[in-house]
Amino acid sequence: MNPRRQDAATAGALVIGGDYKSLGIVRSLGRRGIPVWVLTDDHLLAGWSRYCRRTIAWPAASEADQVAALLEIANEHGLEGWTLYPGGEEEAALLARNRERLAPHYLVSVLVPWEVLQHAYDKRLAYRLAHDLGIDHPKTRYPRDRADVAAYDGPFPAILKPAMRPVLDPFTIDKAWPATDRATLIARYDQACVVSDPAAIMIQEIVPGGGEAQLSFAGICRDGEPIGSLIARRARQWPSDFGRQSTFVETIEAPEVEAAARRILRALRFDGIIELEFKRDPRDGTLKLLDINPRIWGWHTLGRAAGVDFPYLLWRMIHGEDVAAARGRLGVRWVRALTDVPTAITGIRRGQLSPVDYLWSLRPPVECAVFALDDPLPALLELPATVRVAWGRRDLVAARAADGAR
C-alpha cells in the first residue's frame, strides 16, 4: 500500500536526530506551519525548538531494530504518510537501505536508492566515480594490512581517514588522524584498527591550505539537474588547523566548482538535496573532491538566508508541489558562534585575523546556526548540551576502546 497522502494542514515531518543540523530542518518546516516531531539521540537541540511539537527517543540500536522502531512509531502515533528526514549520513543510509519497508508507511526524503547513495556514503566509491569522470581528488591509498601501511611511499604529512562512519569510535569521531612520518602513520594505523574496521581505513595526502580553500556546491536536484543551488566558501573552520566542522561560511561565485559538481550529479542522476565539498590545491590550482553529502549538512541553513531553503524545497518536491528555480544570493554569511568565537580568538592570537576584520565578517546578511529571535531556547542551552554530548561520547569512546583492546 502507499502511505496516506495528507494535505498541508495535517501532514507532518519526523526528523531523525537532534543536533543543530536537525534544528535547521525543524525551523524550516515549522515556520511554515508544518507539524514536526523529533527523534532525539544524544543531541537535544532540535527538540527544544518552539517548532518541535513532540520528541521521542531514538534508540541506539541495530539497523533492524531502528527500522522496527520507525514502523512502530508510525502505527502507534498515527504518523502514516508523514515525511522522514534524516539528520545525518548514517540515518540517510538507513532510510535508503530500507526504503521498501518504510515506503508503505512514510514519505522518505532520501529520494535515491541505496545503489546511488552508496557512491556518496562510501568515499572509496566517491573517489572512483570522480576518477572515472576526470575530476581530481586527494591522492588516496587503501591499505589491506599493516605491511601496506609500512610500504606507503606517498608524501607527508598524510592522514588516516575512515571511508565511512557506520559507528562512533575514537577514529570516526575525529574523522581523520594526521601523521608527519611513516612511524607515526603505522602507530596511528594500529590504534585505528583496534577501534574501527581496518578494511575502511584510507591513507590520504593532505591538501595544503585552510578552510578558505574549501569550496562547496549545494543543491536540490531532479534527475541530476539542480533546481535550486548555491556555492559557498568555508572561511573559518574548527579546529582551525585541521577542520572537522565549518564555523563561518559565505556564498560566493565559483563556476569551476559548479561545473565539477554538475558532472557528478548528472552521472548519479541524483534526486533530492546534496552538498559536494572540494578543495583548491595551491600547489597547482586544481580543484579536488573531498566529500559528497547526500543529506542535510552543517551549514544548510545558509540557504534560507540566501533564498534557497533546502529542507522546505525538499518538502515541496516530495509532496508533488512546484519547486521554482532558485539561485543563492552572493555575499550571504552563516556562523556557528559556539565554535567560531574560539576559532577567531586563535586566529587573532596568531596574527591571522584582526578583531576588526572578525567583527566586519559578521555584518548582515548573516544566518546563525542556532540563535534565532523567534526561537531563542536552543541557543540558551547549546553550550551545556554540547558539554553533555562531549562527556557522554568520551565515556562511549573509552568503552569501545577498551572492548577493542581485549
C-alpha positions in Angstrom: 0.0 0.0 0.0 1.0 3.6 -0.4 1.3 6.0 2.6 -1.8 8.0 3.1 -1.4 11.4 1.5 -2.3 14.3 3.7 -2.9 17.9 2.9 -0.6 20.7 4.1 -2.8 21.3 7.1 -2.3 17.8 8.6 0.9 16.3 7.0 3.9 16.3 9.2 7.6 15.6 9.3 9.6 13.2 11.5 13.2 14.3 11.9 15.8 11.7 13.0 18.4 13.3 15.2 18.5 16.3 17.4 21.7 18.4 16.7 21.9 21.8 15.1 21.5 20.5 11.6 18.2 18.9 12.6 17.2 22.1 14.3 17.5 23.8 10.9 15.1 21.3 9.4 12.6 21.8 12.3 12.6 25.6 11.9 12.4 25.4 8.1 9.3 23.4 8.2 7.8 24.6 11.5 7.8 28.2 10.5 5.5 27.3 7.6 3.0 25.6 9.9 4.1 22.0 9.2 3.9 19.8 12.3 7.4 18.5 13.2 8.4 15.7 15.6 12.0 14.9 16.5 13.6 11.5 17.3 16.2 12.7 19.7 19.6 10.9 20.1 22.3 12.2 22.4 21.7 15.6 20.9 18.7 17.6 22.2 18.8 21.0 20.5 16.2 20.3 17.8 13.8 19.0 20.5 14.0 22.3 22.4 12.8 24.4 19.4 9.4 26.0 19.7 8.6 24.5 16.3 9.1 20.9 17.6 5.7 19.6 18.7 6.9 16.4 20.3 10.1 14.4 20.9 10.6 10.6 21.0 13.8 8.8 22.0 15.7 7.4 19.0 17.2 4.1 20.0 21.0 3.5 19.7 20.3 0.0 18.3 20.9 -2.2 15.4 19.6 -1.1 12.0 16.8 -3.7 12.1 15.7 -2.5 15.5 15.7 1.1 14.3 13.6 0.3 11.3 11.2 -1.6 13.6 11.0 1.4 15.9 10.1 3.7 12.9 7.3 1.3 11.9 6.0 1.1 15.5 6.1 4.9 15.8 4.0 5.3 12.6 1.5 2.8 13.8 1.3 3.9 17.5 1.1 7.6 16.8 -0.9 7.7 13.6 2.0 9.1 11.5 1.2 7.2 8.4 2.1 9.4 5.4 4.5 11.7 7.4 7.8 12.6 5.8 11.0 11.1 7.2 14.1 13.5 7.3 17.5 12.1 8.3 19.7 14.3 10.4 23.0 12.7 9.4 24.7 10.3 7.0 24.0 7.1 8.9 20.3 8.0 9.1 20.3 8.7 5.4 21.9 5.4 4.7 19.4 3.6 6.9 16.5 5.1 5.0 18.0 4.3 1.6 18.7 0.7 2.5 15.3 0.2 4.0 13.1 2.1 1.6 10.9 -0.8 0.7 9.9 -1.5 4.3 9.4 2.2 5.1 7.7 3.5 1.9 4.3 1.9 2.7 4.2 4.0 5.9 6.2 7.1 5.3 7.3 9.5 2.6 11.1 9.1 2.6 13.0 12.3 1.9 16.1 10.3 0.7 14.9 10.1 -2.9 17.6 7.9 -4.4 18.1 4.2 -3.9 21.0 2.8 -1.9 22.7 1.8 -5.2 23.1 5.5 -5.8 23.5 6.8 -2.3 26.4 4.5 -1.5 28.6 6.4 -4.0 28.4 9.3 -1.6 28.3 7.3 1.6 31.5 5.4 0.9 34.4 7.7 0.0 36.1 4.8 -1.9 33.2 4.8 -4.3 33.0 8.5 -4.4 36.7 8.8 -5.4 36.3 6.1 -8.0 33.4 8.0 -9.5 35.4 11.2 -9.6 38.3 9.4 -11.3 36.0 8.0 -13.9 34.7 11.5 -14.6 38.1 13.0 -14.8 37.7 15.0 -11.6 40.7 15.3 -9.2 40.6 14.1 -5.6 43.4 13.9 -3.0 45.8 11.0 -3.6 44.4 8.1 -1.6 45.7 4.6 -0.8 43.6 1.8 0.5 45.9 -0.4 2.7 45.0 -4.1 3.1 47.1 -4.6 6.2 49.9 -3.2 8.3 52.5 -4.1 5.7 50.8 -1.9 3.1 50.9 1.0 5.6 54.7 0.4 6.2 55.2 0.4 2.4 53.4 3.8 1.9 55.7 6.0 -0.2 53.4 9.0 -0.6 54.1 12.5 0.8 54.0 13.5 4.4 52.2 14.8 6.3 49.4 12.4 5.5 46.2 11.5 7.2 44.4 8.3 8.1 40.7 8.7 7.2 37.6 6.4 7.5 36.0 5.6 4.2 32.6 5.6 6.1 31.4 6.1 9.6 28.8 3.4 10.5 29.6 3.6 14.2 31.1 6.2 16.6 34.5 5.4 17.8 37.7 7.4 18.5 38.7 7.3 14.8 35.4 8.0 13.2 34.5 10.8 15.6 37.8 12.6 14.8 37.2 11.9 11.1 40.9 12.0 10.3 44.2 11.3 12.1 47.3 13.2 10.9 50.8 11.6 10.6 54.0 13.5 10.0 56.2 10.5 9.2 56.0 6.7 8.5 56.5 5.6 12.1 53.6 7.8 13.3 51.4 6.6 10.4 52.0 3.0 11.4 51.3 3.7 15.0 48.1 5.6 14.3 47.0 2.8 11.9 47.5 0.3 14.7 45.4 2.4 17.0 42.7 2.8 14.4 42.5 -0.9 13.8 41.8 -1.5 17.5 38.6 0.6 17.5 37.5 0.7 13.8 37.1 -1.5 10.7 40.5 -2.0 9.2 39.0 -2.5 5.7 37.6 1.1 5.7 40.8 2.9 6.7 42.4 5.0 4.0 45.7 6.9 3.7 45.3 10.3 2.1 47.5 13.2 1.2 46.8 16.5 3.0 45.9 19.2 0.5 47.6 22.4 1.8 45.5 25.4 2.8 42.9 26.1 5.4 39.1 26.4 5.2 39.4 29.4 2.9 40.4 26.9 0.1 37.5 24.7 0.8 34.5 25.3 -1.6 31.1 23.6 -1.8 28.2 23.3 -4.2 24.8 22.7 -2.5 21.7 22.0 -4.4 18.3 20.4 -4.7 18.2 18.2 -7.8 15.8 16.4 -10.1 17.3 13.6 -12.2 20.8 15.0 -11.8 19.9 18.6 -12.7 20.0 21.3 -9.9 16.8 23.3 -9.5 18.0 25.4 -6.5 21.7 25.8 -5.7 24.4 27.9 -4.2 28.2 27.9 -3.9 29.9 28.6 -0.6 33.3 29.0 0.8 34.4 27.7 4.3 36.0 30.9 5.5 36.7 29.5 9.0 36.7 26.1 10.5 37.1 24.2 13.8 39.7 23.2 14.7 41.4 26.0 12.8 44.4 23.9 11.8 42.5 20.7 10.8 38.9 21.5 10.3 36.2 18.9 11.2 33.4 21.5 11.1 32.6 24.7 9.4 32.2 27.7 11.7 31.8 30.5 9.2 30.6 30.1 5.6 29.8 32.6 2.9 28.1 32.4 -0.5 30.4 33.1 -3.5 30.6 32.6 -7.3 32.8 29.8 -8.4 31.9 28.4 -11.9 34.6 25.7 -11.8 33.1 24.3 -8.6 29.6 24.2 -10.2 30.9 22.6 -13.4 32.6 19.7 -11.5 29.5 19.3 -9.2 27.1 19.1 -12.1 29.2 16.4 -13.8 28.9 14.2 -10.7 25.2 14.9 -10.2 24.4 14.0 -13.8 26.4 10.8 -13.5 24.4 9.8 -10.4 21.2 11.2 -11.9 20.7 12.4 -8.3 17.3 13.4 -6.8 17.0 15.4 -3.6 19.3 17.6 -1.6 23.1 17.3 -1.7 26.4 19.1 -0.9 29.7 18.4 -2.6 32.9 19.6 -1.0 36.0 20.5 -2.9 39.4 22.0 -2.1 41.6 24.1 -4.3 45.2 22.8 -4.2 47.5 25.9 -4.0 50.4 23.8 -5.5 48.8 23.5 -8.9 45.4 25.3 -8.7 43.4 22.1 -9.2 40.0 21.5 -7.6 39.9 18.3 -5.7 36.8 16.5 -4.5 36.7 15.8 -0.7 33.2 14.6 0.1 29.7 14.1 -1.2 27.0 14.6 1.4 23.6 13.4 0.1 21.7 14.7 3.1 21.5 17.8 5.3 24.9 19.3 6.1 26.2 21.5 8.8 25.6 25.0 7.3 22.5 24.2 5.2 20.5 27.0 6.9 22.7 29.4 5.0 20.3 28.5 2.1 17.4 30.1 3.9 19.1 33.5 4.2 20.4 33.2 0.6 16.9 32.3 -0.9 17.3 28.5 -1.2 15.6 26.9 1.8 16.7 23.4 1.2 14.5 21.4 3.7 11.4 23.2 2.7 12.1 22.9 -1.0 12.7 19.2 -0.5 9.3 19.0 1.3 7.6 20.6 -1.7 9.3 18.2 -4.1 8.3 15.2 -2.1 4.7 16.3 -1.9 4.5 16.9 -5.6 4.4 20.7 -5.4 6.2 23.0 -7.8 9.8 23.9 -7.0 10.8 27.1 -8.7 14.4 27.5 -10.0 16.4 29.4 -7.4 20.0 30.6 -7.1 21.6 31.6 -3.8 22.4 35.3 -3.4 26.1 36.2 -3.2 27.7 37.6 0.0 25.4 35.9 2.5 27.1 34.5 5.6 26.5 31.7 8.1 28.1 31.4 11.6 28.0 28.9 14.4 29.1 31.1 17.3 29.9 28.3 19.7 32.8 27.2 17.6 33.5 30.3 15.6 34.4 32.5 18.5 37.2 30.3 19.8 38.4 29.8 16.2 38.5 33.6 15.7 40.4 34.0 19.0 43.0 31.5 17.8 43.3 33.4 14.5 43.7 36.7 16.3 46.4 35.4 18.6 48.3 34.0 15.6 48.0 37.3 13.7 45.9 35.7 11.0 42.8 37.7 11.8 42.2 41.2 13.3 39.4 41.9 15.7 38.0 44.5 13.3 38.0 42.0 10.4 36.3 39.5 12.6 33.5 41.8 13.6 33.1 43.0 10.0 32.7 39.4 8.8 29.6 39.2 11.0 27.8 42.0 9.3 24.3 41.3 7.8 23.1 39.4 6.0 24.2 36.6 8.3 22.4 33.4 9.4 23.1 31.9 12.8 23.3 28.2 13.1 21.5 28.1 16.4 20.4 31.5 17.6 17.1 32.8 16.3 15.0 35.7 17.7 11.8 33.7 17.1 13.2 30.5 18.7 15.7 31.5 21.4 15.8 28.5 23.7 18.2 26.2 21.7 20.8 29.0 21.7 20.5 29.4 25.5 21.0 25.7 26.1 23.5 25.0 23.3 26.7 25.2 25.5 25.5 22.8 28.3 24.0 20.5 25.7 27.3 20.3 23.8 29.3 19.6 27.0 26.8 16.9 27.9 27.2 15.2 24.4 31.0 15.5 24.6 31.1 14.0 28.1 28.8 11.1 27.0 30.9 10.4 23.9 34.1 10.4 26.0 32.6 7.5 28.0 31.4 5.8 24.9 34.8 6.1 23.2 36.6 4.8 26.3 34.3 1.8 26.5 34.7 0.9 22.8 38.5 1.4 23.0 38.5 -1.0 26.0 36.5 -3.5 24.1 38.7 -3.3 21.1 41.8 -3.8 23.2 40.6 -7.1 24.6 
